[in-house]
Amino acid sequence: MLVLRALGLGDLLTAVPALRGLRAAFPGAEITLAAPGWLADAVARIDAVDRLLPTEELAPIAFEDPDLAVNLHGKGPQSVRRLMATRPRRLITCEGWQADRHEVLRWCDLLEQHGIRCDPDDFRLPPAGHRTDRIVIHPGASTGARRWPVERYAAVAKALGPSVVVTAGPAEHDLARRITPDPVTGTLAELMDLVATARLVISGDTGVAHVATAYRTPSVLLFGPVSPDLWGPRRGPHRVLWHGWSGDTFAEEPDPGLLRITVEEVLDAAEGVRRDPSDLARATSV
């Protein structure tokens, strides 16, 4: 079986319930996931995947004649063409697109339409260690529209004290150094382990937020310009801050709605999730 999801870390983790649905429906199949090679450490933690086939977004897929090809990539014709080029015996792909559907539910719905049962709440990853006292702050995001001002992150870090660890992706080191002179910029496996065992995570709408969700790490998540109803945690010990503004997720400047989130709101949310880390402890700022 060939599954296409050649996107980012958060995209991969939102597809875990669908991947586990495929595993349950086809227990004897070898499930090959076409996804970027840099995600190998994350893919290895998903028990529903047997093999990672390194594939960049919308690049040719080096696979031939799968019994079943499943498009968990998107709605566009490009992904369908890439899968059709592998000459699958059967193809499952989107025939419609609900713009207001949560990303987890979108792919579960697709498989359910083909008789493959999925549990949208089956997204947890196995524990990666004992909980520590560290507070992870991740200021980066793939686009400027989703980056809360680094000066505000610095104010939050100062208020929360010496337990704070600032993390950064490969291209985010200079950004993180505006908060601390020594940010953590390790491997993906090291980052995931750090988030998995932290006491609290504070970040925007990015891959780190989905790692916190997957490991049930308490988190404060800052959303804008995309609604958390589409990409946020559906349950868990999380506080989601969003002021109800939707905008261009690919813009270079921070989204106006994101800018409305204050340092005080983030600190209040951090205290709230500390006091009540229950599964349904969500709050959306409007």
N, C-alpha and C positions, 0 to 999 in steps of 0.2 A: 504494500500500500504506500502511496506517495501523498504527503500532505504539504501544501504550500502555505508558509507564513513567514515570508522573507522581509520582516520588519524589525522593530526594535524590541528592547527588553520588556517594556510594559505591554506591548502588543502580544508578545509570546505568553506572558503570564495570564493575560485575560483569555487566552485560548486553551488554558489547561483543562477546564471542564469539558470542552468539546473533544480534546485529545483523549481524555479518560473515557468519554462516551464511545469513541471509536475503539479504544482498547477493549472495553467491555463487550462491544458488539462483535468484535473480530479477535477473540483471544489468541487464536493461532497465527495471526498475521504478523509479518515483520513491518512495523510502522516506521517509515523513513520520513523525516521532517526536512524539507528544504527551507533553510533559514541561514542568516549570516553566520560565518564561522566563529566570529567573536563571541557568539552566544553559547558556545560549547559548554561552559561551566554551568550555565542555567539550564540548558537542555538536559544535561546529565542528571539533574535533580528531579526531572519529570518522569515518573515511572511509566508513563504511557508511550514513551518514544524509545524505539530500539536503536535508531541510527540517525545521526545528523548528516545531512548532505549540504556542505557549505554552498550557499547560493545567495547572491546579492539581489536586492530588490529588482524584480522584473527582468533579471538576466536569464539566459538560457539555462534550463535545468538538465543536468547530466544524469538522466534516468530514462530507461526505455521500457515500454510495454508493461506498466503497472496494471494489476488486476483492477485496482480502484485508485483514482486520483481525487483528492478532496481539496477544494479551493477555500481556504480559510484566510486568504490574503485580502480580498477586496471585491468590489463590484465591477471594476473596469474590464474592458475586453482584453487588455494586455495580459493580465494574469490568466485568463481563460486560454488565450493563444499559447502561452508558455506551457500550460498543462496539456493542451491538445497536442502539442508538438512531441510529447513523450509517448503518444499513441496508447492512451489508457483504454482498457476494456470497458470501463465505466467511469463517468465523471459526475461528481457532486459539486455544484456551484450555485451561487446566488442567481435567482431569476427576478428578484425584486429587492428593494432596499428601503428600509424604514429609517429615516434620518434621525428619529427621536428614540431609537432603541438602544439600550445599554449594550456596550460591546460584548460583554460576556453572554448576554441573552441572544444577541444577534446570531452567533455561531451555534449556540445550542438549538435555537429555532431552526436553523438550516438543516441540521442533522435530524432533528425530530421530524421534519417534513419528509425525510427519507427512511423513517422507521427506526432511527437510531436514538435510543433514549440517552439523555444527558441530565446530570444534576448540576445546575448553575452554582450551587454552594460547595461543590467539590473542587476547590481551588487551592487548598492548603498544600504547602511543601513540607517534607519531613523536617523535624527539628534539626538545627545546625549547631546546637550547643546550649549551655546554660545562660540564662538571662544575666546581663551585667548591669552596671550602674551608668553606662555611657548614654549620652544624648547625641544622636546623629543629626547634624544640620547639613543639608545638601542644597546649596544655592543655585546649582546649574539647571538648565533645561535645554532642549534641542533648539528652541526658538526664543527670540527675545520677548515675544508676546507672553510667554509663560514664566518669565524670570522676574520674580519680586525683587525690588531694589536691594543690592547687596549691602547697602548701608543699614537697611532695616534688619537684615539677617544678622549683621554685626551687633546691632543693639540687642537683639534677642539672645545671641550667644553671650554677650556680656552679662545680661540679666540672669541667665541660667547657670553661669559659673563654670568651675573647672572640669565638670563632667562632660562638657561639650567636645565632640569630635566633629570637625568639618571635613566633608568628603568632596571629591572632585573627580570628574571623568577626565579622559586623556586631554581634552581641549579646554578644560575648565580650571587649570591650576592657577593661572593668574587671577581669575575671578575669586577663587577660594582664598587666595593669599591676602585679599583685601579684608578678610575676617580674621585670619590667623596666619602666622608666618610658616606654619608647618601643617598644611592640610594632608589628609590621607588620600593617596592616589595609587592604590594598589591594583591588583588584578580584579576581574569581575567576581571570581570566587571569594576573594578577601572582602570585597565590598558587600556581597550578599551575606557572608557570615557576620560581618559587623552589624548590618541592619537587622539580621535575624535574631541577634542576641542583645540588641540595645534595649534600654529602658524606654526610650522615646525617640521617634523620628520626626523631624520637621522638614518639609520640602514642598516644592510646587508639584504640579501635575506632570510627573516624569517617571522614569523607570523605577527609581528608588521608592516612590510611593507604592508602586505595585508589589515590590519586594516586601515592604512592610505589611501590606495586606496579606500576601501569601504566607507570611510567617506569624501573622497575628501579633505583630509588634505595635504597641500603641503609637499613634501618629497624629500629627496636626498637618493637614494638607491644604495648601493654598491654591484655589482654583481660579482660573481666568486665562483665556477667554472661552473655554469649553465648559459646559455644565457638568458637575459631578454626577448628575443623573445619567450621563452617557459614559463616563470614564472613571468615576469615583468608586470607592469601596461600597459594596452593597450591604455589608454588615461587618462587624468587628469593632475593636476598641479604638475608634478613630473619631477625630473631630474634623469636619470639612468646612472650610471657610470659603464662601462665595457670595458675591454681592449681586448676583442675578444678571450680570451683563455677559452677553455672548458677542464674540468678535472674530477677527481674523487670526487664526492660530499660527499663521506663518509670518505675521508682521514682525518687524525688527524691534519695535519698542514695546515695553510692557503694556499689556492690555489695561484700559482705563478702569475696568472693574477690579482687576488685580491690584491696581494702585490704591483702591479704596480700602483694602485690608490694612489695618494699623498694627504697629508693634504691640500695642496693648491687647488687641484682639487675639493675637497669636499667643501671648503669654497667658491670657485668661483661658484660652482653649487648652494649652499645655497643662495648666493646673486642673482644668475640668477632667481631662482624660486620665490624669494621675489619680484623682479622687474617685472616678467611676469608669473603670476600664472594661465594662461589660460589653457583650457582643452587640448590643443595640444602642450603644452610647454614641449616637451621631448628632451633630448639631450643625446646621447650615446658617451662616451669617447672611442676612439680607438687608 
